[in-house]
């Protein structure tokens, strides 16, 4: 006969398991509040109730991903044959520990899988969004600044990508388990070169008249950029730190491909507006080159809308990753990906009504936090 712990004991244990998250959250928020006057837009979030709620939720999941090994009760891949599809609170007789949110169809602890699933979301979604922004900014700035044929060609290519249904694109681009698939690897090789180009041009446009400093910076860009590029694209990081699994590479490159055109259009529109401002005309009068004006005059003044859009886009990407996992286009089936967890457990809702709730609520909670954070950032950025 299986034994269970009660409802209140389940939630008391859940809250207790997150003790490193609570301590880190209090310390981080306390330090942020103390130094809020010197933290620019982030510091002003403390004046926004909605923004603070969103910030707390987002930080909660970031810290959960960092402390996943400490928070989880079991290994996310460990199976308990006798506990398949059991209700929350069931106790494993061998270890004496409870499966707080129950077990899935293979007898794996849903609580531990939900906790570890945050790592995939917190790595892929922000990183893919960051790369999409670098690509979109790199091509959006010259398109909006120069206009003409450059703008027409780049806008046409962006609209061409945006014309395809997103899910269909992923069905065509994401091939589970095959790293050697030529299209995603070629896309990764193309998109991952943009950070090197971006930072190289960024430093060159600012320090071209100071060659000694410029050379040091460019060497750093090419060394760090080449190291990241070799690890991300070719999975050949000599230090073994930067690596992507086959499905992760395909998903990463595909997410960047889908998001870059939208970022491009936003940056292009902002650039077309800002380039008419007086400070841009003053920089042109001083004889500054075009890339200096784009990167050091226009881009800093576009940071407010871009930061807000980045928060929203991470939320969209999180939903997209969950959708891909649900359709079997995410990580390998055994991986604790929230989307695939929902897909694997949905058939057993009639047996255990709560079986699909942990990953579903985790996904919804994280996206809600990002949306609230974006609202708070938008509210505070309008005060600039």
ABEGO torsion letter per residue (X at the ends): XBBBBBAAAAAAAAAAAAAAAAAAAAAAAAAAAAAAAAAEAAAAAAABAAAAAAAAAAAAAAAAAAAAAAABABBAABBBAAABGBBBGBBBAAAGBBBAAEBBAAGBBAAAAAAAAAAAAAAAAAAAAAAAAAAAAAAAAAAAAAEEAAAAAAAAAAAAAAABBAAAAAAAABBBGBAABAAAAAAAAAAAAAAAAAAAAAAAAAAAABAAAAAAAAAAAAAAAAAAAAAAAAGABAAGABBBBAAAAAAAAAAAAAAAAAAAAAAAAAAAAAAABAAAAAAAAAGBBAAAAAAAAAAAAAAAAAAAAAAAAAAAAAAAAAAAAAAGABBBAABBBAAAAAAAAAAAAAABAAAAAAAAAAAAAAAAAAAAAAAAAAAAAAAX
